[in-house]
């Protein structure tokens, strides 16, 4: 079963500001998350309950997963140099 992707306004705003070629790449990764939120290139984040990271070079997508409701909550999209600040 597919998960519903919910992108927070701050993450959506960051995505709109990035280069068009990266927007497309990040969008593809968001589609991948709907199919399998724990798939390849996804890593569990230390210290964050149900927090995960997906690589969309050179950006990172940070999100949480609610398996009960089948929702992926994308709370941050940022360049790899700035994402963990």
Backbone bond lengths (Angstrom), bond angles and torsions (degrees), N, CA, C in turn:
res aa  C-N    CA-C-N  psi(-1)  N-CA   C-N-CA  omega(-1)  CA-C   N-CA-C  phi
1 X - - - 1.446 - - 1.525 109.83 -
2 X 1.311 116.05 138.91 1.462 121.85 -179.81 1.520 111.45 -75.20
3 X 1.316 114.57 148.64 1.456 121.77 174.43 1.531 108.91 -93.76
4 X 1.320 116.02 150.99 1.460 120.53 175.18 1.530 106.85 -90.60
5 X 1.318 116.35 133.89 1.454 122.00 179.76 1.526 108.70 -95.91
6 X 1.325 115.97 124.44 1.457 121.76 174.46 1.517 107.70 -116.36
7 X 1.327 115.63 117.06 1.464 121.56 -178.61 1.524 107.99 -104.47
8 X 1.320 116.48 122.27 1.464 120.50 178.89 1.529 110.25 -67.42
9 X 1.320 115.74 154.78 1.467 120.75 -176.25 1.523 112.39 -57.41
10 X 1.322 117.65 -39.09 1.465 120.29 -179.34 1.531 111.21 -64.44
11 X 1.330 117.17 -38.71 1.469 121.10 178.41 1.528 110.38 -70.41
12 X 1.326 116.35 -38.75 1.469 120.69 178.39 1.528 110.10 -64.27
13 X 1.320 116.38 -41.50 1.465 121.51 179.11 1.526 110.50 -62.81
14 X 1.315 117.04 -42.73 1.469 121.27 178.36 1.521 110.68 -63.24
15 X 1.310 116.65 -37.90 1.469 120.67 179.70 1.529 110.83 -67.08
16 X 1.329 117.19 -39.11 1.473 120.44 179.25 1.519 111.89 -65.54
17 X 1.336 117.60 -28.07 1.465 121.45 -178.15 1.525 113.29 -79.92
18 X 1.325 117.96 -19.86 1.469 119.64 -176.03 1.524 111.66 -78.89
19 X 1.314 115.12 164.84 1.466 123.15 177.35 1.524 110.85 -54.50
20 X 1.315 117.82 146.19 1.465 122.22 -178.30 1.528 112.25 -58.70
21 X 1.329 117.31 -38.68 1.472 119.23 -178.04 1.525 110.82 -65.54
22 X 1.335 116.83 -33.19 1.459 119.92 177.72 1.526 111.38 -77.90
23 X 1.324 116.89 -32.68 1.466 120.22 177.15 1.526 110.23 -57.30
24 X 1.303 116.16 -45.51 1.458 120.88 -179.64 1.530 110.81 -62.44
25 X 1.321 116.38 -42.48 1.463 121.07 -179.32 1.529 110.88 -64.97
26 X 1.337 117.04 -43.29 1.466 121.05 178.68 1.528 109.80 -65.29
27 X 1.333 116.75 -41.24 1.470 120.38 178.60 1.533 110.87 -59.16
28 X 1.330 116.74 -42.44 1.474 120.17 177.65 1.525 111.25 -59.81
29 X 1.328 116.72 -40.36 1.463 120.20 179.20 1.529 111.29 -67.55
30 X 1.324 117.58 -34.13 1.467 120.70 176.51 1.530 110.42 -65.64
31 X 1.318 116.84 -38.68 1.467 120.84 176.19 1.530 109.74 -63.75
32 X 1.331 116.75 -40.04 1.472 121.07 176.77 1.528 111.11 -60.28
33 X 1.332 116.34 -38.99 1.464 120.64 -179.54 1.525 111.64 -63.21
34 X 1.314 117.09 -33.57 1.467 120.42 178.98 1.522 110.72 -63.90
35 X 1.317 116.49 -33.83 1.460 121.36 179.95 1.526 112.12 -79.51
36 X 1.339 115.59 -45.43 1.455 120.29 -175.65 1.533 109.79 -151.42
37 X 1.327 118.22 92.53 1.462 120.18 -176.35 1.536 114.73 -68.94
38 X 1.304 117.50 -11.36 1.469 120.56 177.22 1.528 111.09 -115.41
39 X 1.304 116.31 28.82 1.455 122.51 -175.64 1.517 113.74 -78.25
40 X 1.339 116.29 -162.16 1.460 121.42 -178.63 1.527 111.48 -62.53
41 X 1.304 115.64 149.12 1.465 124.48 -179.07 1.521 112.75 63.63
42 X 1.317 117.27 22.82 1.464 122.27 174.30 1.518 107.50 -112.34
43 X 1.311 115.83 135.74 1.457 120.05 179.22 1.513 109.99 -131.31
44 X 1.310 115.88 142.92 1.462 122.20 175.33 1.519 107.74 -72.89
45 X 1.327 116.62 135.23 1.458 121.26 178.39 1.520 110.43 -88.62
46 X 1.296 116.20 137.07 1.464 121.00 178.21 1.529 109.44 -75.75
47 X 1.314 116.01 135.74 1.454 120.59 175.58 1.511 116.01 86.23
48 X 1.306 117.93 -3.48 1.465 121.08 179.40 1.518 108.09 -122.22
49 X 1.324 117.40 117.52 1.460 120.78 179.05 1.521 109.98 -60.88
50 X 1.300 116.16 125.88 1.456 123.13 179.72 1.524 113.28 57.38
51 X 1.323 118.85 22.26 1.456 122.31 178.70 1.513 110.88 -87.75
52 X 1.324 115.67 136.71 1.459 121.93 -179.49 1.517 110.06 -135.13
53 X 1.339 114.10 163.25 1.456 121.49 177.68 1.518 108.16 -131.37
54 X 1.326 116.43 137.01 1.469 121.82 174.08 1.520 107.04 -121.97
55 X 1.317 116.29 133.87 1.464 122.13 -179.98 1.523 109.47 -83.96
56 X 1.327 114.70 129.52 1.464 122.56 171.73 1.526 105.02 -135.34
57 X 1.312 115.63 76.20 1.453 124.10 -166.76 1.507 112.16 -45.08
58 X 1.332 119.81 130.04 1.457 129.75 -1.00 1.536 113.27 -92.16
59 X 1.306 116.86 18.07 1.466 121.53 -178.82 1.524 111.89 -98.85
60 X 1.326 114.89 162.91 1.454 121.94 174.87 1.521 108.63 -124.80
61 X 1.302 115.65 141.00 1.458 122.46 176.77 1.521 106.43 -110.69
62 X 1.330 117.02 119.00 1.459 121.70 178.56 1.516 108.38 -104.69
63 X 1.337 115.98 134.32 1.458 119.29 -174.33 1.516 111.22 -155.76
64 X 1.322 114.61 164.26 1.458 121.98 172.80 1.517 107.88 -120.09
65 X 1.331 115.80 160.21 1.466 121.66 -177.05 1.521 109.05 -123.04
66 X 1.325 115.54 131.06 1.464 121.80 172.61 1.527 106.10 -113.26
67 X 1.344 116.34 97.45 1.464 120.82 -176.53 1.526 112.20 -67.58
68 X 1.298 116.57 -31.32 1.464 120.25 -178.34 1.528 111.49 -65.22
69 X 1.336 115.61 -43.40 1.472 120.51 -178.71 1.526 112.42 -95.87
70 X 1.346 116.75 -4.93 1.468 122.74 -178.61 1.535 111.21 59.53
71 X 1.354 114.81 51.10 1.463 121.10 -179.46 1.524 109.41 -124.72
72 X 1.333 115.96 136.77 1.453 123.21 170.59 1.528 106.01 -110.11
73 X 1.331 116.72 117.00 1.463 122.80 -178.37 1.527 109.16 -100.04
74 X 1.336 116.11 105.45 1.463 121.83 179.32 1.524 107.31 -85.84
75 X 1.343 116.21 110.91 1.454 118.98 -175.67 1.524 113.93 -104.32
76 X 1.333 117.83 -12.22 1.460 118.88 178.21 1.521 110.69 -156.70
77 X 1.334 115.38 135.62 1.464 122.66 171.20 1.520 104.99 -130.12
78 X 1.332 116.67 120.85 1.458 120.09 -177.27 1.524 110.28 -153.59
79 X 1.330 114.37 162.31 1.459 121.00 176.11 1.523 109.20 -62.33
80 X 1.301 116.79 149.44 1.459 121.61 -175.35 1.528 112.69 -58.61
81 X 1.335 117.89 -27.62 1.461 120.74 -179.18 1.526 111.95 -78.14
82 X 1.327 117.68 -18.78 1.459 121.12 -173.45 1.522 113.84 -116.36
83 X 1.293 118.67 -11.19 1.461 122.40 -167.23 1.532 114.59 -63.23
84 X 1.307 118.40 -34.82 1.457 120.65 -174.03 1.524 113.55 -96.50
85 X 1.320 117.32 8.93 1.464 121.35 179.57 1.502 110.67 -85.89
